[in-house]
């Protein structure tokens, strides 16, 4: 609890967040989920499949949300907390994990499990945003739980198809699914889950949760093959660990996560605006001539007239040395409160980078 506040069930927090925060943009949803992960309280009850490991007596606390997770940076690298002994070698997930590592694994798995449940509930509640990979027959169940099971089955098949060239080829040739096969790694599966918008967490954290459910301990996510039973463990951990009350967050911490996400959203937008400036600087001299500035504004804001664009350019020139540098351009955007759809801006930067340099999409919000 925070300052004596009883925690709200995580399901309620995530449901409210989808309407007011997560729906704003992919980046905003990612910032919020990562912040919420750091602030959440999880149940001390481990799921049945991890009962051989010491249960987490308390939720790990962090001074601030952790971002920029790198591949290979895992819970297995953490040192035991002060006065904390390592668990017996061979106990639980991996060889000789510390109690702190086991707590971290438990929190990661449980938090991701709640995210997946929230995604399923949102999908059922809004048929208009139903993913194309969900079969109509999967929604014929009477209860919500039956519908969730149907969507999860479709989700697993879609993840397999997208995670492996072999699986995709088998589907194209009509050779049937491979629901029980271990043909996708935790790293690839996590990457596809994020691309499909199932969760917005950093793929490294998703992959670690999958590795924990596979009982692979400290093995690199790129080397751990995930089977259907491992995926089921992840999706059902919220239920196995105590149901709705297995994870929660106080109202004040949920508000802090929201404010943090909104602040980072604007900072990320300005970073993207700076990238747009560089991409439209055709001459590469570090400032925009009027023709370049006009092309940029016509691309970003087609409703702005030529006269208004010229006025903006002159306004910025009069307020500075006359050169439209990156700093002056971003400052102009901030001073005038100009904003745009963050997903569209991100897509524009990625598509222009791919066209100009052949680069893969880059997400600077991670």
C-alpha positions in Angstrom: 0.0 0.0 0.0 1.1 3.6 -0.6 0.5 6.1 2.2 -2.1 3.8 3.7 -4.1 3.5 0.4 -5.6 0.1 -0.4 -4.5 -1.1 -3.8 -6.9 -1.1 -6.6 -7.1 -4.4 -8.6 -4.8 -4.1 -11.6 -7.7 -5.1 -13.8 -9.5 -1.9 -12.9 -6.5 0.3 -13.4 -5.7 -1.2 -16.8 -9.3 -0.9 -18.0 -9.4 2.8 -17.0 -6.0 3.4 -18.6 -7.1 2.0 -22.0 -9.7 4.8 -22.2 -7.7 7.7 -21.1 -4.0 6.9 -21.5 -3.1 3.8 -23.5 -5.4 4.7 -26.4 -3.5 8.0 -27.0 -0.6 6.3 -28.8 1.6 3.2 -28.8 4.4 5.2 -27.1 2.1 6.5 -24.4 0.8 3.0 -23.7 4.4 1.7 -23.5 5.4 4.4 -21.0 2.4 3.8 -18.9 2.7 0.1 -18.7 6.4 0.3 -17.8 5.7 2.8 -15.1 2.8 0.8 -13.8 5.0 -2.3 -13.7 7.3 -0.5 -11.3 4.5 0.7 -9.1 2.4 -2.5 -8.9 2.0 -4.7 -5.9 1.8 -8.4 -6.6 0.5 -11.4 -4.7 2.8 -13.4 -2.5 1.2 -16.6 -3.8 3.1 -18.2 -6.7 1.2 -20.0 -9.4 0.9 -23.8 -9.0 3.6 -24.5 -11.6 6.2 -22.5 -9.6 5.3 -23.8 -6.2 8.7 -25.5 -5.9 10.3 -22.0 -5.7 10.1 -19.7 -2.6 7.1 -17.5 -2.9 7.6 -13.7 -3.1 6.8 -12.3 0.4 6.7 -8.7 -0.8 6.5 -6.8 -4.1 9.9 -5.4 -5.2 9.9 -1.6 -5.2 11.8 0.7 -7.6 12.6 4.3 -7.2 11.6 5.0 -10.8 10.4 3.1 -13.9 13.1 1.2 -15.7 13.5 1.8 -19.4 16.0 1.0 -22.1 16.2 -2.7 -21.3 18.9 -4.3 -23.4 19.1 -7.8 -24.8 21.0 -9.9 -22.4 20.2 -7.6 -19.5 18.3 -10.0 -17.3 17.2 -10.8 -13.8 19.8 -13.4 -13.6 22.5 -10.6 -13.5 21.1 -9.1 -10.4 23.1 -9.3 -7.2 21.4 -10.6 -4.0 19.9 -7.9 -1.8 21.7 -7.0 1.4 21.4 -9.9 3.8 19.6 -12.0 1.1 20.9 -15.6 0.5 20.7 -17.3 -2.8 18.1 -20.1 -3.2 19.4 -23.6 -3.3 21.1 -24.6 -6.5 18.6 -26.3 -8.8 15.6 -25.0 -7.0 12.9 -23.4 -9.1 13.5 -21.7 -12.4 17.2 -21.8 -13.4 20.2 -22.9 -11.4 20.6 -21.2 -8.0 18.4 -18.1 -8.4 18.5 -15.6 -5.5 15.3 -14.9 -3.6 15.3 -11.4 -5.3 15.5 -13.0 -8.7 12.5 -15.2 -7.9 10.5 -12.2 -6.7 11.4 -10.4 -9.9 10.4 -13.4 -12.0 7.1 -13.7 -10.2 6.3 -10.0 -10.6 7.1 -10.0 -14.3 5.1 -13.1 -15.1 2.1 -11.9 -13.1 2.1 -8.4 -14.5 2.3 -9.6 -18.1 -0.5 -12.1 -17.3 -2.7 -9.3 -16.1 -1.9 -7.3 -19.2 -2.9 -10.2 -21.5 -6.2 -10.6 -19.6 -7.0 -6.9 -19.9 -6.3 -7.2 -23.7 -8.7 -10.1 -24.0 -11.4 -8.3 -22.1 -11.0 -5.2 -24.1 -11.1 -7.2 -27.4 -14.4 -9.0 -26.3 -16.0 -5.7 -25.2 -15.2 -3.9 -28.5 -16.0 -6.2 -31.5 -15.3 -3.2 -33.8 -11.5 -3.4 -33.0 -11.4 -7.2 -33.2 -8.1 -8.4 -34.6 -8.3 -10.0 -38.1 -6.7 -13.2 -36.8 -9.6 -13.9 -34.4 -12.0 -16.5 -35.9 -15.7 -15.8 -35.5 -16.2 -19.3 -34.1 -13.9 -18.4 -31.2 -16.5 -15.9 -29.9 -19.4 -18.4 -29.8 -18.7 -19.3 -26.2 -21.5 -18.4 -23.7 -19.2 -17.1 -20.9 -16.5 -14.5 -21.1 -13.9 -17.1 -20.0 -14.9 -19.4 -22.9 -14.5 -16.5 -25.4 -11.1 -15.7 -23.8 -10.0 -19.3 -24.3 -11.0 -19.1 -28.0 -9.1 -15.8 -28.6 -6.0 -17.2 -26.8 -6.1 -20.2 -29.1 -6.2 -18.0 -32.1 -3.5 -15.7 -30.7 -1.1 -18.6 -30.2 -1.6 -19.8 -33.8 -1.0 -16.2 -35.0 2.1 -15.8 -32.9 3.5 -19.1 -34.2 2.8 -18.1 -37.8 4.5 -14.7 -37.5 7.4 -16.0 -35.4 8.5 -18.7 -37.7 8.9 -18.8 -41.5 8.3 -22.6 -41.3 5.0 -22.1 -39.5 3.9 -19.5 -41.9 4.8 -21.7 -44.8 2.9 -24.7 -43.4 -0.2 -22.5 -43.0 0.1 -21.3 -46.6 0.4 -24.9 -47.8 -2.6 -25.9 -45.7 -0.6 -28.4 -43.6 -2.3 -27.4 -40.4 -1.2 -25.7 -37.2 1.6 -26.6 -34.9 0.1 -25.6 -31.6 2.2 -28.1 -29.6 5.5 -27.5 -31.4 8.4 -25.6 -30.1 9.3 -23.6 -33.2 9.5 -20.1 -31.8 11.9 -18.6 -29.3 10.8 -16.4 -26.3 12.6 -13.4 -27.9 10.8 -13.7 -31.2 7.5 -14.4 -29.6 7.8 -11.3 -27.4 8.7 -9.2 -30.5 5.6 -10.3 -32.4 3.4 -9.8 -29.3 4.5 -6.2 -29.2 4.1 -5.7 -33.0 0.5 -7.0 -32.8 -0.2 -4.5 -30.0 -1.1 -7.3 -27.6 1.1 -5.5 -25.0 3.3 -2.5 -25.2 6.0 -3.6 -22.7 9.5 -3.7 -23.9 10.1 -7.1 -25.7 12.9 -7.9 -23.3 10.6 -7.9 -20.3 8.0 -9.9 -22.2 10.7 -12.4 -23.2 11.9 -12.8 -19.6 8.3 -13.6 -18.5 8.1 -16.3 -21.2 11.5 -17.7 -20.2 10.3 -17.9 -16.6 7.1 -19.8 -17.6 9.3 -22.2 -19.6 11.4 -22.9 -16.5 14.5 -21.9 -18.3 15.9 -19.6 -15.6 18.8 -17.5 -16.8 19.0 -18.8 -20.4 19.0 -16.1 -23.1 15.5 -15.6 -24.5 16.8 -16.1 -28.0 17.7 -19.7 -27.1 14.6 -20.7 -25.2 11.9 -22.4 -27.3 8.3 -21.7 -26.1 5.7 -24.4 -26.3 1.9 -24.0 -26.0 1.9 -25.1 -22.4 4.4 -22.3 -21.5 2.2 -19.8 -23.2 -0.8 -21.1 -21.2 1.1 -20.8 -18.0 1.7 -17.1 -18.7 -1.9 -16.3 -19.7 -3.3 -18.1 -16.6 -0.8 -17.0 -14.0 -3.1 -14.2 -12.8 -5.8 -16.8 -11.9 -3.3 -19.3 -10.4 -1.8 -16.7 -8.2 -5.1 -15.4 -6.6 -7.3 -14.1 -9.3 -8.3 -10.4 -9.4 -6.6 -9.6 -6.2 -3.2 -11.1 -7.3 -1.9 -7.7 -8.4 -2.9 -4.2 -7.7 -1.8 -0.6 -7.6 -2.8 2.3 -5.4 -4.8 5.2 -6.9 -1.9 7.6 -6.3 0.6 5.4 -8.0 -1.7 4.9 -10.9 -2.0 8.7 -11.2 1.8 9.0 -11.1 2.2 6.4 -13.8 -0.3 8.4 -15.9 1.4 11.7 -15.4 4.8 10.2 -16.1 3.5 8.6 -19.3 2.0 11.9 -20.5 5.1 13.9 -19.8 7.2 11.3 -21.6 4.7 11.4 -24.5 5.4 15.0 -25.2 9.2 14.6 -24.8 9.1 11.7 -27.3 7.0 13.8 -29.7 9.6 16.5 -29.6 12.3 14.0 -30.2 10.4 12.7 -33.3 10.0 16.3 -34.5 13.7 16.7 -34.3 14.1 13.5 -36.4 11.6 14.9 -38.9 13.7 18.1 -39.2 16.8 16.0 -40.0 15.0 13.9 -42.6 13.6 16.9 -44.4 16.9 18.8 -44.4 17.7 17.7 -47.9 20.9 19.8 -48.2 22.2 18.3 -44.9 23.5 21.8 -43.9 21.8 21.7 -40.4 19.1 24.2 -41.2 15.9 24.3 -43.3 15.5 26.6 -46.2 12.0 27.8 -46.8 11.3 25.2 -49.5 12.3 22.4 -47.1 10.3 24.0 -44.3 7.3 24.3 -46.6 7.6 20.6 -47.6 7.9 19.5 -44.0 4.7 21.4 -42.9 2.8 20.3 -45.9 3.6 16.7 -45.0 2.9 17.0 -41.3 0.0 19.5 -41.4 -1.7 19.5 -44.8 -4.5 21.8 -43.5 -2.0 24.6 -42.9 -2.1 27.1 -45.9 1.0 28.4 -47.7 0.5 31.8 -46.2 0.3 30.4 -42.7 3.5 28.4 -43.4 5.3 31.4 -44.6 4.2 33.4 -41.5 5.5 30.7 -39.2 8.8 30.6 -41.0 9.2 34.4 -40.7 8.1 34.3 -37.1 10.8 31.8 -36.2 13.4 33.8 -38.2 12.5 37.0 -36.5 12.8 35.4 -33.1 16.3 34.0 -33.7 19.3 34.6 -35.8 17.3 33.9 -39.0 18.5 30.4 -39.5 15.9 27.6 -39.1 18.1 25.2 -37.1 16.8 22.0 -35.4 16.7 23.7 -32.0 14.8 26.7 -33.4 12.3 24.4 -35.2 11.6 22.3 -32.1 11.4 25.5 -30.0 8.8 26.8 -32.4 6.7 23.7 -32.1 6.9 23.9 -28.3 6.1 27.6 -28.1 3.1 27.4 -30.3 1.8 24.2 -28.7 1.7 22.4 -32.0 1.0 18.7 -31.7 -0.1 15.8 -33.9 -1.0 12.1 -33.8 2.0 10.4 -32.3 1.5 7.1 -34.1 1.3 8.9 -37.4 4.4 10.9 -36.6 6.3 7.7 -35.6 5.2 5.9 -38.8 6.3 8.9 -40.9 9.8 8.9 -39.4 10.1 5.1 -39.8 8.8 5.1 -43.4 11.1 8.0 -44.5 14.1 6.4 -42.8 13.4 3.1 -44.6 13.0 4.9 -47.9 16.1 7.1 -47.6 18.5 4.7 -45.8 16.9 1.3 -45.9 16.7 1.3 -42.1 14.4 -0.9 -40.0 11.8 0.9 -37.9 13.3 2.6 -34.9 11.3 3.2 -31.7 13.1 5.8 -29.7 10.5 5.6 -26.9 12.1 2.5 -25.5 
